[in-house]
Amino acid sequence: MKQRQIFLVLSLLFLFSFNQINVEGSLAKDPVFSNVVYTGEDQIYKNHPLKPGEFYSPILQGCYPDPAITRKGDDYYMVCSSFAMFPGVPIFHSKDLVNWTDLGGVLNNVSEFNPHDTGISQGVYAPGITYNPHNDTFYMIVTAFTGNMGNIIVKTKDPMKGWGSPIKLDFNGIDPCIFFDDNGKGYIVHNDAPDKGKELYEGHRVIKVWEYDVVNDKVIPGTDKIIVDGGVDLSKKPIWIEAPHLYKKDGHYYLMCAEGGTGGNHSEVVFISDSPKGPFKPASNNPILTQRYFPQDRPEKVDWAGHADLVLGPDNKYYGVFLGIRPNDKNRVNTGRETFMLPVDWSGTFPVFENGLVPLEPKIKMPKGVTENKTGKDGFFPNGNFTFTENFTSQKLDNRWIGLRGPREKFISVTKKGLEIKPFAVNIKEVKPTSTLFYRQQHNNFSFATTIDYKPASEKDLAGIVCLQNERFNYVFGITKKGNDTYILLERTEKGVSKIIASGKIEIKKNIRLQVKATGDSYEFSYALNGTDFENLGGSVSGDILSTNMAGGFTGALVGLYATASNDALVK
């Protein structure tokens, strides 16, 4: 009898610990989110409505940097950096370079790619993607800053059906890309540090080439060679030569690279050789793409253009994808580095981005023969101004919803009432997987609203919305508990130091509507206890901490549905 009593006591303690019995005796319930509406309303798209035969650039808005592209027949595949976002390396498919479908992420197996212990700007970045017609295989190659992976390559016969396991490659450096010659021979080019003792200045880097064993999927030892030292002109101390891509045209080999660093001095440069192993001679008209020569206060500014890749379009004309930024009204970068596109004139010896050396325009002409712009319709990825509505009625979530440092499937489930999040005992400031379902901020002017069904049981419980640049710079707008009372609060974290800007006691009778709205640098957080009449909390706050200008790093701002069982934003 005594053993049975002890068992019952231990069982009750277990329930108390894991289900958080509140003072009324009811079990705490996990938050359920429903009816999410994201709306983007940037003025530039209102000023430049599309005409027939036009489409917008950037083609991927929000944090989709470092694009690389390849083609097989009529199918185009494009990949981007993802850092510690999960799944890794987002991939898109198109038949015409205008209308793109989001296929999710290449690295989606957490047992093989696990950025669980990395800062948001680590993980994986600067991928390359190449189709090899000699063995009908696609290759995605990337540098992984997690799990002692380094440079890895994955393969598939069909990107629609997933990818094989990562193969670790034996070389250092970053930004790898693989190239297959007409005879089927493989080469890898990448950025690296100069040979030991030969670094001449800060930012001095080199481009190396290796021969690649296609049968055994490895670089051939001893075949590495430096083919670019420093950049176009070493005497001018060029910095951060990187993101190399090899091409072959008219019997010549072309090496195209980014130079100047991914900031205001960013550019794209090109070299030519009679061999994939050089020597490479720079074009006399470098750079072939940049925005660095123009006034900082120019209207509708696009900046930082570079890190490009080329592909032959459906009209037999070349096109280039590259990264750029659209700063907000305070010249801050909140949306991150985005994927842009321009036609490329390769009628002469060297490729040149058309209108890539003048201030970039928001629209370009569709390739000849492409008759319809379907962006935002029929499952195609949207751009320009748009509204995205999610009611969480399908078990398969839109690929725009992502996890951070781990898969979203670890903490979400779709129920009849909406999306239920099982809170981790981790808060948003920790370098661990968080129970937050993220969406990229894709406009400088946007609103993001959701309905939440939630009653916290203790001060450790919090659920709501988070706006995040990284673990040390973010806003938390959520519902929590203090004693027997329920509160809503707005917390600002800057350089890892958190401060509650505003809080208020609320009485939850039914679901609550939460909203964040940004007009450039000005963000406002509001809630509606009746679902319609919004009340502001904390006034208008600056989006400075959501910019890379203040927070650093390589990502763009994310807005997420957040829940935690380890809340440290305590109402006083």
C-alpha positions as CSV (number, residue, x, y, z in Angstrom):
1,M,0.0,0.0,0.0
2,K,2.8,2.4,0.9
3,Q,4.6,1.7,-2.5
4,R,1.3,2.5,-4.3
5,Q,1.0,5.8,-2.4
6,I,4.6,6.8,-3.3
7,F,3.8,5.9,-7.0
8,L,0.8,8.2,-7.0
9,V,2.7,11.1,-5.4
10,L,5.5,10.7,-8.0
11,S,2.9,10.5,-10.8
12,L,1.4,13.8,-9.6
13,L,4.8,15.4,-9.4
14,F,5.5,14.3,-13.0
15,L,2.2,15.8,-14.2
16,F,2.9,19.0,-12.4
17,S,6.4,19.3,-13.8
18,F,5.5,18.6,-17.4
19,N,2.0,19.9,-17.8
20,Q,2.2,22.9,-15.5
21,I,-0.9,22.6,-13.5
22,N,-2.1,26.2,-12.8
23,V,-3.7,27.6,-9.7
24,E,-7.2,26.7,-10.9
25,G,-6.2,23.1,-11.3
26,S,-6.5,22.9,-15.1
27,L,-3.6,21.8,-17.3
28,A,-1.7,24.4,-19.2
29,K,-2.4,24.1,-23.0
30,D,0.0,24.7,-25.7
31,P,-0.6,27.8,-27.8
32,V,-2.6,27.4,-31.0
33,F,-2.1,29.9,-33.9
34,S,-4.5,30.5,-36.7
35,N,-5.3,32.9,-39.5
36,V,-1.9,34.4,-40.2
37,V,-2.0,37.3,-42.7
38,Y,1.2,38.8,-44.1
39,T,0.8,41.9,-46.3
40,G,3.6,43.8,-48.0
41,E,3.0,47.3,-49.3
42,D,6.3,48.8,-50.5
43,Q,5.9,52.2,-52.2
44,I,8.3,51.3,-55.0
45,Y,5.8,48.7,-56.4
46,K,3.0,51.2,-56.2
47,N,5.1,53.7,-58.1
48,H,6.0,51.1,-60.8
49,P,3.0,48.9,-61.6
50,L,3.7,46.1,-64.0
51,K,2.9,46.3,-67.7
52,P,2.4,43.3,-70.0
53,G,5.7,41.6,-70.6
54,E,7.4,42.8,-67.4
55,F,8.3,41.2,-64.0
56,Y,9.8,42.5,-60.8
57,S,13.4,42.2,-59.6
58,P,14.2,41.1,-56.9
59,I,12.6,37.8,-57.9
60,L,13.0,36.5,-54.4
61,Q,12.3,39.2,-51.7
62,G,13.6,38.8,-48.2
63,C,16.6,36.8,-47.0
64,Y,17.4,34.8,-50.1
65,P,21.1,35.8,-50.7
66,D,24.0,34.3,-52.7
67,P,21.9,32.8,-55.6
68,A,23.3,30.1,-57.9
69,I,21.4,28.7,-60.9
70,T,21.6,25.8,-63.4
71,R,19.6,24.5,-66.3
72,K,18.6,21.1,-67.6
73,G,16.5,21.3,-70.8
74,D,13.6,23.6,-70.0
75,D,14.0,23.3,-66.3
76,Y,15.8,25.9,-64.2
77,Y,16.9,25.3,-60.5
78,M,18.1,28.0,-58.2
79,V,19.5,27.8,-54.7
80,C,20.4,30.4,-52.0
81,S,22.1,30.7,-48.7
82,S,20.1,29.8,-45.5
83,F,22.7,30.0,-42.7
84,A,21.2,28.5,-39.5
85,M,17.7,28.5,-40.9
86,F,16.2,25.0,-41.5
87,P,15.9,23.3,-43.9
88,G,19.2,24.3,-45.4
89,V,19.7,25.8,-48.9
90,P,16.3,26.8,-50.3
91,I,15.7,25.6,-53.8
92,F,13.4,26.9,-56.5
93,H,12.3,25.6,-59.9
94,S,11.2,27.5,-63.0
95,K,10.4,26.8,-66.6
96,D,10.9,30.4,-67.8
97,L,13.0,32.4,-65.3
98,V,9.9,34.5,-64.4
99,N,7.6,32.1,-62.5
100,W,9.3,30.2,-59.7
101,T,8.1,27.3,-57.4
102,D,9.5,27.0,-53.9
103,L,10.7,23.3,-53.5
104,G,11.8,23.7,-49.8
105,G,15.4,23.0,-48.8
106,V,18.1,20.8,-50.2
107,L,19.5,19.9,-46.7
108,N,16.4,18.7,-44.9
109,N,17.6,15.8,-42.9
110,V,18.6,17.0,-39.4
111,S,20.6,13.8,-38.8
112,E,22.9,14.9,-41.7
113,F,22.8,18.7,-41.4
114,N,22.2,20.0,-37.9
115,P,23.0,23.6,-37.1
116,H,21.6,23.3,-33.6
117,D,24.5,25.0,-31.9
118,T,25.3,27.8,-34.3
119,G,24.6,31.5,-34.4
120,I,22.1,32.5,-37.0
121,S,24.7,33.7,-39.5
122,Q,26.6,30.3,-39.5
123,G,25.1,27.1,-40.8
124,V,25.5,27.0,-44.6
125,Y,26.1,29.7,-47.1
126,A,27.1,30.5,-50.7
127,P,25.9,27.3,-52.4
128,G,26.6,26.3,-56.0
129,I,24.3,24.2,-58.2
130,T,25.4,22.6,-61.5
131,Y,23.8,20.1,-63.8
132,N,26.3,17.6,-65.4
133,P,24.9,16.3,-68.7
134,H,27.6,13.6,-68.9
135,N,25.9,11.6,-66.1
136,D,22.5,13.3,-65.9
137,T,23.2,14.4,-62.3
138,F,22.7,17.6,-60.4
139,Y,25.3,18.7,-57.9
140,M,24.8,21.1,-55.0
141,I,28.0,22.2,-53.3
142,V,28.2,24.4,-50.2
143,T,30.3,25.3,-47.1
144,A,28.7,24.1,-43.8
145,F,29.8,25.9,-40.6
146,T,28.4,23.3,-38.3
147,G,29.1,19.7,-37.2
148,N,32.7,19.8,-38.5
149,M,31.3,19.4,-42.0
150,G,33.2,22.0,-44.0
151,N,32.7,21.8,-47.7
152,I,30.2,19.3,-48.8
153,I,28.5,18.1,-52.0
154,V,25.1,16.4,-52.5
155,K,23.7,14.9,-55.7
156,T,20.4,13.9,-57.3
157,K,19.0,12.8,-60.6
158,D,15.9,14.8,-59.9
159,P,15.7,17.8,-57.6
160,M,12.0,17.4,-57.3
161,K,12.5,14.1,-55.5
162,G,15.1,15.1,-53.0
163,W,18.9,14.8,-52.6
164,G,21.5,12.3,-51.5
165,S,23.5,12.4,-48.3
166,P,26.3,15.0,-47.9
167,I,29.8,14.0,-49.1
168,K,32.6,15.8,-47.2
169,L,35.3,17.2,-49.5
170,D,38.9,17.6,-48.5
171,F,39.7,21.3,-49.0
172,N,39.4,24.5,-47.0
173,G,37.9,27.9,-47.9
174,I,34.4,28.9,-48.8
175,D,32.0,29.6,-51.7
176,P,32.7,26.4,-53.8
177,C,31.3,25.8,-57.2
178,I,31.6,22.8,-59.5
179,F,32.1,22.9,-63.3
180,F,32.0,20.1,-65.8
181,D,33.9,20.5,-69.1
182,D,32.8,19.4,-72.5
183,N,34.8,16.1,-72.0
184,G,33.0,15.4,-68.7
185,K,36.0,16.3,-66.5
186,G,35.1,18.1,-63.3
187,Y,36.6,21.1,-61.5
188,I,35.9,22.9,-58.3
189,V,36.7,26.6,-57.8
190,H,36.5,28.3,-54.4
191,N,37.6,31.2,-52.2
192,D,40.5,30.6,-49.9
193,A,43.1,32.4,-47.8
194,P,46.5,33.0,-49.5
195,D,49.3,30.6,-48.8
196,K,50.7,30.8,-45.3
197,G,52.7,33.9,-44.7
198,K,51.5,35.6,-48.0
199,E,48.5,37.5,-46.8
200,L,49.3,41.1,-47.8
201,Y,46.4,43.0,-46.2
202,E,43.0,42.5,-44.5
203,G,40.6,41.0,-47.0
204,H,43.3,39.6,-49.2
205,R,41.9,36.3,-50.6
206,V,42.6,34.0,-53.5
207,I,40.5,31.8,-55.9
208,K,41.7,28.2,-56.2
209,V,40.8,25.4,-58.6
210,W,40.9,21.6,-58.1
211,E,40.4,18.8,-60.4
212,Y,37.4,16.7,-59.4
213,D,37.2,12.9,-59.4
214,V,33.6,12.5,-60.8
215,V,33.6,8.7,-60.2
216,N,34.6,8.9,-56.5
217,D,33.3,12.3,-55.7
218,K,36.4,13.9,-54.3
219,V,39.0,16.5,-55.2
220,I,42.2,15.0,-56.6
221,P,45.0,15.6,-54.1
222,G,47.8,17.8,-55.4
223,T,45.8,19.4,-58.3
224,D,45.0,22.6,-56.5
225,K,46.2,25.8,-58.0
226,I,45.7,29.5,-57.3
227,I,44.1,31.1,-60.4
228,V,43.3,34.6,-59.0
229,D,45.4,36.3,-56.3
230,G,43.6,39.2,-54.6
231,G,41.3,40.2,-57.4
232,V,41.4,42.1,-60.7
233,D,44.5,44.2,-59.7
234,L,46.5,43.1,-56.7
235,S,48.4,46.5,-56.6
236,K,45.1,48.2,-55.7
237,K,44.6,45.8,-52.7
238,P,41.2,44.4,-53.8
239,I,39.3,42.7,-51.0
240,W,37.2,39.5,-50.7
241,I,37.5,38.0,-54.1
242,E,34.9,35.2,-53.7
243,A,31.8,33.4,-55.1
244,P,33.6,32.0,-58.2
245,H,31.8,30.4,-61.1
246,L,33.4,28.8,-64.1
247,Y,31.8,28.8,-67.6
248,K,32.9,27.7,-71.1
249,K,31.8,29.7,-74.2
250,D,33.3,29.7,-77.7
251,G,36.3,27.6,-76.7
252,H,37.3,30.0,-73.8
253,Y,36.9,29.5,-70.1
254,Y,35.4,32.3,-68.0
255,L,35.8,32.8,-64.3
256,M,33.3,35.2,-62.7
257,C,33.7,36.3,-59.1
258,A,32.4,38.8,-56.6
259,E,34.9,41.4,-55.4
260,G,34.8,44.2,-52.8
261,G,32.9,42.4,-50.0
262,T,29.1,42.0,-49.6
263,G,28.5,45.7,-48.8
264,G,28.6,49.1,-50.4
265,N,31.7,48.2,-52.5
266,H,30.3,44.9,-53.8
267,S,30.8,44.1,-57.5
268,E,31.0,41.4,-60.1
269,V,34.2,40.8,-62.1
270,V,35.2,38.4,-64.9
271,F,38.4,36.8,-66.2
272,I,39.2,34.7,-69.3
273,S,41.6,31.8,-70.0
274,D,42.2,29.0,-72.5
275,S,42.3,26.5,-69.7
276,P,40.1,25.9,-66.6
277,K,43.3,26.0,-64.6
278,G,44.4,29.3,-66.0
279,P,46.2,31.6,-66.3
280,F,43.2,33.9,-66.1
281,K,43.3,37.4,-67.4
282,P,40.8,40.0,-66.1
283,A,38.4,41.8,-68.5
284,S,39.4,45.4,-69.3
285,N,35.9,46.6,-68.5
286,N,35.6,45.2,-65.0
287,P,33.4,45.5,-63.0
288,I,30.5,44.1,-65.1
289,L,28.0,44.7,-62.3
290,T,28.0,47.1,-59.3
291,Q,26.0,49.9,-57.6
292,R,28.9,51.5,-55.8
293,Y,29.4,54.6,-57.9
294,F,26.1,56.3,-57.2
295,P,24.9,58.8,-54.5
296,Q,23.9,57.2,-51.2
297,D,20.7,59.3,-51.1
298,R,19.4,58.3,-54.5
299,P,15.6,57.4,-54.5
300,E,14.4,53.8,-54.6
301,K,17.9,52.7,-53.9
302,V,19.2,49.2,-54.6
303,D,22.7,48.5,-53.4
304,W,25.4,45.9,-52.7
305,A,24.9,44.2,-56.1
306,G,27.2,41.2,-56.7
307,H,27.7,37.5,-56.0
308,A,26.2,36.5,-59.3
309,D,25.7,33.4,-61.5
310,L,24.8,33.1,-65.2
311,V,22.4,30.9,-67.1
312,L,21.2,30.7,-70.7
313,G,17.6,31.7,-70.8
314,P,14.6,30.2,-72.7
315,D,15.1,32.9,-75.4
316,N,18.8,31.8,-76.0
317,K,19.9,34.9,-74.2
318,Y,22.0,34.9,-71.0
319,Y,20.6,36.1,-67.6
320,G,22.3,36.7,-64.3
321,V,21.0,36.2,-60.8
322,F,22.7,38.1,-58.0
323,L,22.2,39.5,-54.5
324,G,21.3,43.1,-53.6
325,I,19.6,45.1,-50.9
326,R,16.7,47.5,-50.7
327,P,17.3,49.7,-47.6
328,N,14.5,51.3,-45.6
329,D,13.8,55.0,-45.0
330,K,16.7,55.1,-42.5
331,N,19.0,53.4,-44.9
332,R,19.0,50.3,-42.8
333,V,18.9,46.7,-44.2
334,N,16.1,44.8,-42.5
335,T,14.9,42.6,-45.3
336,G,18.4,41.3,-45.9
337,R,20.1,40.5,-49.1
338,E,17.7,39.4,-51.8
339,T,17.9,37.7,-55.2
340,F,17.8,40.0,-58.2
341,M,17.9,39.2,-61.9
342,L,19.1,41.1,-65.0
343,P,19.6,40.1,-68.7
344,V,23.2,39.7,-69.7
345,D,24.7,40.8,-73.0
346,W,27.3,38.3,-74.0
347,S,27.5,39.2,-77.7
348,G,31.2,40.3,-77.2
349,T,34.1,38.6,-75.6
350,F,32.9,39.2,-72.0
351,P,29.5,39.1,-70.4
352,V,28.0,42.4,-69.2
353,F,24.9,42.8,-67.1
354,E,22.5,45.0,-69.0
355,N,21.8,48.2,-66.9
356,G,23.9,46.7,-64.2
357,L,26.2,49.7,-64.1
358,V,23.4,52.3,-63.6
359,P,20.9,52.5,-60.7
360,L,18.9,49.4,-60.8
361,E,15.2,49.6,-61.8
362,P,12.5,47.5,-60.1
363,K,11.2,45.9,-63.4
364,I,12.7,44.0,-66.3
365,K,11.3,42.5,-69.5
366,M,10.3,38.9,-69.6
367,P,12.3,36.7,-71.9
368,K,11.0,36.5,-75.4
369,G,8.5,33.8,-75.7
370,V,7.3,33.9,-72.1
371,T,3.7,35.1,-72.3
372,E,2.4,35.2,-68.7
373,N,3.6,36.5,-65.3
374,K,2.0,34.1,-62.8
375,T,4.0,35.2,-59.7
376,G,1.8,34.9,-56.7
377,K,-0.8,32.7,-58.6
378,D,-1.2,29.0,-59.1
379,G,1.4,28.1,-56.5
380,F,4.1,30.3,-57.9
381,F,6.3,32.3,-55.5
382,P,5.0,35.9,-55.2
383,N,6.9,39.2,-55.6
384,G,6.1,42.9,-55.6
385,N,3.4,43.7,-53.2
386,F,1.2,40.8,-52.1
387,T,-0.8,39.2,-49.3
388,F,0.0,35.8,-47.9
389,T,-2.8,34.1,-45.9
390,E,-2.3,31.0,-43.9
391,N,-5.1,29.2,-42.0
392,F,-3.1,26.1,-41.2
393,T,-5.7,23.7,-42.6
394,S,-3.2,21.5,-44.5
395,Q,-0.8,19.1,-42.9
396,K,1.8,20.2,-45.4
397,L,2.9,23.7,-44.6
398,D,4.0,26.2,-47.2
399,N,7.8,26.0,-47.6
400,R,8.1,29.7,-46.6
401,W,7.5,28.6,-43.0
402,I,10.9,27.6,-41.6
403,G,12.6,26.6,-38.4
404,L,15.8,28.0,-36.8
405,R,18.6,25.6,-36.0
406,G,16.3,22.7,-36.4
407,P,13.2,21.4,-38.2
408,R,9.8,23.0,-37.7
409,E,8.3,19.5,-37.4
410,K,9.9,19.0,-34.0
411,F,7.5,21.4,-32.3
412,I,4.4,22.0,-34.6
413,S,1.3,20.0,-35.2
414,V,-1.7,21.0,-37.3
415,T,-5.0,20.6,-35.4
416,K,-8.6,21.4,-36.2
417,K,-8.2,24.8,-34.5
418,G,-4.9,25.7,-36.2
419,L,-1.2,25.3,-35.6
420,E,-0.2,24.0,-32.2
421,I,3.3,24.8,-31.0
422,K,4.8,22.6,-28.3
423,P,7.1,25.0,-26.4
424,F,10.7,24.1,-25.9
425,A,12.4,25.0,-22.6
426,V,14.5,27.4,-24.7
427,N,13.9,31.2,-25.2
428,I,14.7,33.2,-28.4
429,K,18.0,34.5,-27.0
430,E,19.6,31.1,-26.8
431,V,21.8,29.6,-29.5
432,K,19.7,26.4,-29.7
433,P,16.7,25.3,-31.7
434,T,13.7,27.4,-30.8
435,S,10.0,26.5,-30.9
436,T,9.3,29.3,-33.4
437,L,7.8,29.1,-36.8
438,F,9.5,31.8,-38.9
439,Y,8.6,33.7,-42.0
440,R,11.0,36.1,-43.8
441,Q,10.3,39.8,-43.7
442,Q,9.9,40.5,-47.4
443,H,9.0,44.2,-47.5
444,N,10.1,47.4,-45.7
445,N,6.4,48.2,-45.2
446,F,4.5,45.2,-44.0
447,S,2.0,43.8,-41.5
448,F,1.9,40.4,-39.9
449,A,-1.1,39.4,-37.8
450,T,-2.2,36.1,-36.2
451,T,-4.9,34.8,-33.9
452,I,-3.7,32.9,-30.8
453,D,-5.6,30.7,-28.5
454,Y,-3.5,30.6,-25.3
455,K,-3.6,30.8,-21.6
456,P,-0.2,30.7,-19.9
457,A,0.1,28.8,-16.7
458,S,3.2,30.5,-15.2
459,E,5.8,33.2,-15.7
460,K,7.9,30.6,-17.5
461,D,5.2,30.4,-20.3
462,L,5.1,32.9,-23.1
463,A,3.7,32.8,-26.6
464,G,3.1,35.4,-29.3
465,I,5.1,37.0,-32.1
466,V,8.9,37.6,-32.3
467,C,10.7,39.9,-34.8
468,L,14.2,38.7,-35.0
469,Q,17.5,39.7,-36.7
470,N,19.5,37.3,-34.4
471,E,19.6,35.9,-30.9
472,R,21.0,39.1,-29.5
473,F,18.8,41.6,-31.4
474,N,15.1,41.0,-31.4
475,Y,11.6,42.0,-30.3
476,V,9.3,39.7,-28.3
477,F,5.6,40.5,-28.3
478,G,3.8,37.9,-26.2
479,I,1.4,36.8,-23.5
480,T,2.7,35.5,-20.2
481,K,1.7,35.3,-16.5
482,K,2.5,37.2,-13.3
483,G,1.1,35.5,-10.2
484,N,-2.6,34.9,-11.0
485,D,-2.8,37.6,-13.7
486,T,-2.2,37.4,-17.4
487,Y,-0.1,40.1,-19.1
488,I,0.9,41.1,-22.6
489,L,4.4,42.6,-23.0
490,L,6.8,44.0,-25.5
491,E,10.5,43.3,-24.9
492,R,13.4,44.7,-26.8
493,T,16.7,42.9,-26.8
494,E,19.8,44.8,-28.0
495,K,23.3,43.4,-27.8
496,G,21.9,40.6,-25.7
497,V,20.5,43.0,-23.1
498,S,16.7,42.8,-22.7
499,K,14.3,45.5,-21.6
500,I,10.5,45.4,-21.3
501,I,9.3,48.5,-23.2
502,A,5.6,48.1,-22.2
503,S,3.3,45.6,-20.6
504,G,-0.4,45.5,-19.5
505,K,-2.7,43.2,-17.6
506,I,-5.3,41.6,-19.8
507,E,-8.3,39.3,-19.3
508,I,-8.5,36.5,-21.8
509,K,-12.0,35.6,-22.6
510,K,-11.5,34.2,-26.1
511,N,-8.8,34.2,-28.8
512,I,-6.5,37.2,-29.1
513,R,-5.3,38.9,-32.3
514,L,-1.7,40.0,-32.4
515,Q,-0.1,42.2,-35.0
516,V,3.2,43.8,-35.9
517,K,3.2,46.5,-38.6
518,A,6.3,48.2,-40.0
519,T,6.4,51.4,-42.0
520,G,10.1,51.5,-42.9
521,D,12.1,51.8,-39.7
522,S,9.0,52.3,-37.5
523,Y,7.5,49.2,-36.0
524,E,4.2,49.0,-34.1
525,F,2.9,46.1,-32.0
526,S,-0.8,45.8,-31.3
527,Y,-3.4,43.4,-29.9
528,A,-7.1,42.9,-30.1
529,L,-8.9,41.1,-27.3
530,N,-12.1,41.0,-29.4
531,G,-10.2,40.1,-32.6
532,T,-10.9,43.4,-34.4
533,D,-10.2,46.5,-32.3
534,F,-6.5,46.8,-32.0
535,E,-4.7,48.5,-29.1
536,N,-1.1,49.6,-29.5
537,L,1.5,48.4,-26.9
538,G,4.7,50.4,-26.5
539,G,4.0,53.1,-29.2
540,S,6.2,53.3,-32.3
541,V,9.6,51.6,-31.8
542,S,12.6,51.6,-34.0
543,G,13.5,48.7,-36.3
544,D,17.2,49.5,-35.9
545,I,17.9,46.2,-34.0
546,L,16.3,44.3,-36.8
547,S,18.8,45.6,-39.3
548,T,22.2,44.2,-40.2
549,N,23.6,47.7,-39.8
550,M,23.2,47.4,-36.1
551,A,23.0,43.6,-35.5
552,G,25.7,42.5,-38.0
553,G,25.6,39.2,-39.7
554,F,24.4,38.0,-43.1
555,T,20.7,37.4,-42.6
556,G,17.5,39.4,-42.9
557,A,14.8,40.0,-40.3
558,L,12.4,37.1,-39.6
559,V,9.0,37.3,-38.0
560,G,7.8,34.3,-36.2
561,L,5.1,32.5,-34.2
562,Y,6.9,32.0,-30.9
563,A,6.3,29.9,-27.8
564,T,8.6,29.1,-24.9
565,A,8.5,27.2,-21.6
566,S,11.7,29.1,-20.5
567,N,10.5,32.7,-20.6
568,D,12.8,35.3,-19.0
569,A,10.8,38.4,-19.9
570,L,9.4,38.8,-16.5
571,V,6.8,41.5,-15.7
572,K,7.7,43.5,-12.6
